[in-house]
Amino acid sequence: MQSKPLISILLCVYNGEKYLNECIQSILEQTYKNWELILINDGSNDKSHYIIQKFLKDSRIRYFKQINIGLTKSLNKAIKLSNGKFI
């Protein structure tokens, strides 16, 4: 029996506190469980960091905090950090 491939989910956040909790919770509730979440906080100055903190007990979530470099550069960084067969 072949194991299910690892899926990398990329989430770059900049001041996304309004929907961030709901977004991460949705990922956690997926039926497919072999995934990693690469979560990049791109210099948020809202409560995004504190919302993310409460989810870090899940070892599938990898969190990186950085100064704001923009969405494109953040996504490219997330791709480089990912280990999944699919993104």
Buried (B, 14 or more C-beta within 10 A) or exposed (E): EEEEEBBBBBBBBBBBBEEBBEBBEEBEEEEEEEBBBBBBBBBBEBBBBEBBEEBEEEEBBBBBBEEBBEEEBBBBBBEEBBEBEEE
